[in-house]
Amino acid sequence: MSEKLTQHDIRRYNWFIWKIVIGGFFIGVIIIALTAFGVFGPLPSFRDLENPKSNQASDVLSSDKQILGKYFVQNRSNVTYNQISPNVIHALIATEDNRFYAHSGIDFGRSFTILFYNLIGKQQGGSTITQQLALNLFSERSHNKFTRLRQKLQEWVIAVRLERNYTKEEILTMYLNTVDFGAYNTFGISSAAATYFNTTPADLTADQAALLIGMVNGPGLYSPIRHPDNAISRRNFVLRRMTEEGYLSEGQSQEAKMKPLGLDFHPIDHKDGLATYFRSVLKKEVQKVLVDQDLRKSDGTPYDLDRDGLKIYTTLNYTMQQYAEEAQKEYMKQLQVQFNQHWRGRSLWKAIPDFKLLLDQGLKRSDRYRALKAQNKSDEEIREDFNTPASMNLFTWHGNIDTLMKPIDSIVYCKMLLRNAMMSMDPKTGYIKAWVGGINFEHFKYDQVKTGTRQVGSTAKPFTYAVAIDNGFSPCMQINNVPDTIYGYGKPWCPGSAPSETVPGYITLRKAMARSQNWVTAHVMKEVKPEPVAQLIKKMGITSDVPAYPTICLGTFNASVYDMTGAYSVFANEGLWTEPTYLLRIEDKNGNLLYDHKARVVQAMNPETAYVMTYMLKGVVDEGTGWRLRSKYGLKNPIGGKTGTTQNNSDGWFIGVTPQLVTGVWTGCEDRAIHFRSTNLGEGANSALPVFALYMKKVYADKNLGIRTNIDFAMPPRGINITLDCGAYNQQQQGTAEVENKLGF
C-alpha cells in the first residue's frame, strides 16, 4: 500500500508541472522570436509584404477591351474585393475559417477544437485563411515533417505581419487571387470562374462558388472534370457549411444542392483562343520593348511578361479577328479538297523535282528528329524510327485526328497541306484589325504574316504603274500589248505571257493592270526604269531586299503579308505610309503606363498619284482578275485590289483596298515546289481572293463595326490634273496631235 501524498508533495508536483508549462511557453516564445528574426530561414521584408510575389498572367487586350489571350507561368488574373461575389467570400469563410473576422492571423483557440469539429462532422483545416495565404505567397508546402514544422512557425509570423499590414478584405482578396484551382494551370478566382463557368467572379452563384471553394483543399481530388462525383459531394458540404454559418437559408441550400455541376469549361492555353499567331509575334515584340526600354519594377528588377500581370493593349478588333479566322477556315477547307483532288492518283516523287530532298529537309526540321538526335540516335536508327508506324495526331480542317502511321508519311501529309495567312488594317491610322498567321498554331507555329516572306508576283505591278502615273502617264494611255525587251541590266529580259491570258492589240494602262498583262507592264518598266520603282517600294514600307532590276515589276522579290498590306494602304491614305501598328501601349498590373507606341508616318507618294492608283485598282475588280468579288460574292461597293500569282502557281495573293480597310491574303504550300499544276486553280483569284471576299461580307454585315459600303475613296483636296475619262483623254490626245501636225512636229 503506497504512502499517502502530503500537501507539500502536491504543491511540489504542481510547481514541477507549472515549470514545464512555463518553460515550454518560454521555449515556444523564443522559437517564434528566433523565427521572426530569420534564424530558421529568411522571412519576407515589409516591402515583400506590401508587394507579395505571386505569378500573375499578363493580359492581351483587343481594341474593344476583350481578352485575346494571356501570357503566363500560372494562369492568374487579379481582381478587387468588389469584383468578387459575396457567395465566394461566404463559402470560403464558412469552409476554411469561420472565425476569420475574430482572430489576428492565428486562431489558437481553433487549434484546440479541430479534433472536436472533425468528430461532429464539421471538418476544419488547421490553418487560418491568413496562414494559408502566407503559404501561397511565400513558400511551397514541404513533405518533410521537420521542414514543415519550420514552415508552420514561419507562416504564423508572416500571418501576424499580414494581419497588421492589410485589412481583412484585402487578405481575402489576396488569398482568392493566389489559390490553385487545378486544371490547365488555373490560379485565382478570376481564372477559375472563366475556366470552369465562362463567367466573372462577380457573377458566381452560390452553387458555383461552393464548387470552386470546395476545390481549394484538393483541386485534383475534387476536380469537376476528372472526379465529378467527388466535386458534387464536396460542393454540397460547402453549401451545408454556408447554411450552418447563416449565409444561406435551408431552402436556398437545398435548391443549390439539387443543381447539376453546370460547367461551361473553357480551359485557357497558349495554343487556344483567337489570334494565336499574332500573340506569338506580339510576345517577342513586348519582350524586346521591355529590354530595349530597360523597363523595371520599383525594386529594380526587370519585368517578366509571364509573371508580372502586365496589360498589353493592341489594335486588333475582337470581332473582326473572329471573322477573319472564320473566313479562312470556311474557304481553305474547300480549297484543300480541290488541291487533294487535283493531286489524286499522281506520284509526288515523279511529279515534283527533288521531292526526296524536300522530305529530308522536313524530317530534319521536325521535333521528332531533334528529340532522337538528343538521344544520340544514329541516322540509320532515326530513319528506321521514321519508317515505323506510330501514334500520330494530325491537323485536318474537320478537327485534329489520332491515327497510326509512319512519321515519314505524316511529313508528306503536312507538306501537301495548303497554308494561308491574312492581315487587315485601317489605312488611315495604320491599326491592324485582324491577323491570321497560319492555318493552325498548335501544329504549324510559323507565322506567315510578318515572320515569313514569299514571292509577291503580280501584286507588285501597281508599284511600277504608280511611278508611271507620278511621271505624267494616264490610266487611259494605250500601249500595244506585244513583247518588249529591256536591255542594260545584265542579260536582256522580256517576260512571257500565256496566250490564253493575253489581251491582243492596244489596251489602256488601266486595263493592262486590271487584266495583269505582263508585256504592257514590262513596257512601262522600260519607260520609268527600275531604280525609281525600287525606291518607291522601299518608301512604301517593304523591308525585304528589292533589287533595282526590271523583273521586280512582275514581283520576283519576296515580301511579307504585313509589309505588302502596309504598302497598299498608301493608295487608300492619300499617299501616306502609316506604319502598320498592333501594339498600342503596355501598363503594369496597377494601370501605370510603361510604354506608349508612336507610329512612323512617311509621305510615300503624292495624293494625286495615290488617288489615281485607287482608280486603277478598282479596275481590277470591275473588269479584271478580281471580277469574282462582284459576280460571285456580290460586293458592289467601291473596292480596289490586285491578284498575284507567282511562277508555277507557287503563291497566290490578293490584296483588297477599300476606304476603311486594306486586307492582304496569301496562300501556298510550305515548299514552293509543291503547288497547283494549273493556273486556273492556283491563281490568286482562286486561292486567296475568296478568303478576302468572305471576310469582307462578314465585316459589312456587322453594322456595329462601322465599316460602310456607301463611301468611296476621297478625292485630294486640290483635285487631280490627270484625266480619268478615257473619252475625254482621247479627244485631248487627238487635239494635241492635230496641233503638232499643224506646227510641223
Phi, psi and omega in degrees: 000124184287155180288149180285134178293134178274168177299324179296318179297319180298314179298322180294316179295318178300316180297323178297316179296318180296324178297321178296315181297312181295318179298316178297321179298311181295322177298318178298318179297317180296316180298316179295320179297316178297322177297317181296327180273004174081017181295324182266013180137151184294144175247155179296144178283176178299321178297321178298322179291325178289331181231069184301140182278105174224127179297121183235131182294144173268136183263136172258116187251139177280174180295335177262025170063027173260151182279117176281329181176183183222153169247127185200155162267317172239129182286090186224131173229130184277148173230164177269169181301319183290347179266007182248130179299139174305332178302322180291314180300313182296317180298319181295310183294316182298325185269319190260331188194079186289348176254026186304317184282352184260339184256174181245040177113322179236128180253086183297322180298324180294327181299324182279349182254000182303313182299317181298314180300317181295325180294325183265005174097357178267085186296130179224139176282169182276343185253145174286169177300321181295320177294320177297323176297317179302318179292318180297323186277324195236358180199174174244139184297123180271149177265355175279128187299318182289318178295322180294324177297317179297318178299321182298317178297318179295321178300320179300312182296313181297320181300317179297317179295321177298317181295328180285332188255349182228153173283167178299320180297318180295322179294316178299318181295314179298319180299311183292337177277348185245346188288149183274129178244020168085256197310134173052043173060043184270117180236139177088151185293329179295310179295323180295316180298319180290319185290314187269331185231001180053046181218187179254161179300329182291336186257009180290129177280174183299315181291324177293316179298318180297321178297313183292316179294328177298337181280345189306315183274358178192072183300335177277312182296322184255024179294125178289347179274311184271325184227070184300325179295316176299319182296318179295316179300315180293319178301315181293328175297316179297319178298321178296318179296323178296325178290316180296330180269001174087014180273337177228149173281166179299321180294317178298319181296315181295321179296317180293323181293334182282347183285148171288176180301322176064038183287146169232075194287119179230076179297138181257122180224156181302330184271354184259168174089187182279158169053046183295318178295317179301315182294329178293315177293317181300321181301315178296322179295315180295316178299322178294318179298315181300322180283311183297323180273357181051049181281128184227157177281175183297336179272005176090353180275150180290155178290144176246114184301328183274354188229345192254012171062039180288155174249118184248111184266125183242172180270348184299139175265125187303314183291317180294326176297318176301314181297320180296315180292323178294317181297317179300310182298318183298315184274321183295333174298319178289317184294324179296325176297316177301316183295315181296317179294323180298326183260355184300131176085000180254143178280121179294325182294328180273323187279334185245114178302140176059031180297325178298320178296320178298319179294319178299318178296317178296320179300313185285344176269354186282153176297324182298317180298315181297322179294318179292322176297321179295336177271010179062033177285145178283165179300323179295317179295322180294317180293325176296318179298317182290344178255012177253123181307139181213163178290127183230146173248118187245147173280137167222161179288356176254010181115158179295147178230145173262131183210168177251119179200166177289136178305326180294327177289329178293329177292319176300315180303313182291326178297329183269009176270128175289138177255160182207146176215150177209153176217139180231134185218159173276117185292338182282312184268340186083000184288125177280128185259332180211145185212110178240102190275354181180186186269336180193110187292329181300321184260329184227095191275356184284119180284129183253007176274306184246324185287316184268152175232148176221162178297137191267345176060218188289352175293349177276344185302320179302333179296318179293316179296326179297319177296321179296314178300319180295337179263016173096001176292150177253147174301340181270354178301135181255136180228140179290124185276074179229163181302143179218113185273139179252129181248165172098002180231058184083226181292134177307141186230134172217125182286162173271169177206119182297132182306322182291341183252358184270127176269116186284156173085195180279129178225155180286161177298322180297317180290325180297319179286322180299320182263007175055055183275121184291318187292318178295319179299318178295322178297317178297318177300320179299326181284317187269342180078149184291327187300311178298326179293314179298320179296317179297317181302318180292321179296334181272011168098008178283119186266344179281171184290130178230092182290145183280071177237153182305328186296345181293343178294337178258009173078044179279355178269162178263148175203164180268160174301322179301310182291317183293321178294318177298321180296316181292339178294338178299320180297323183272356186238039174055036176087358180270129170266115176255123184311123176303123189241135176230338177255119180268304182202163177234133176238154174280181186294344179262005178089008179281134182289126177254326185206138179228119186279137175244116183283146176276146178230133181229135173279097187277327178208165182285153185303325181296315179298317180299317181294316179298325179292328175294325176295319177296317182292327176295332177297328178299321182278322185284325185215016185231213187291347179262019185301336183297334178301324179277305190284318186267321187256355171070024178273110187256352184283169179299114179220133170248170179176176177209130173276160176212134178222123182270175183305136181065017178062030182289332181225135174243131182233152161211129175240116182259140184234122172232167181301333184249343181218139169239129187226127178250138180228134175232144176221139177179173175273170180302318179253134182296338181289343180255123188194172170297145181268354178234141179294329180305324179265325188272347182295155181301332179296333179259328187265341184233318183306318182300328177296317176300314183299313181295321178298312183293325177299319178293319181295314181294328182289338181265095185295338180294340181282341177076015177269109191262154179260353187255022177238149181243172178295137186283134174292140176304145182307326181268008181075190180229150179260347182276131182281125178260343177277109186292332175296311178296322180297318181295323177295319178298316181296321180293319178297318179297319180296319179296318179297318180295324179294318180295326181276356177082018178281000000 
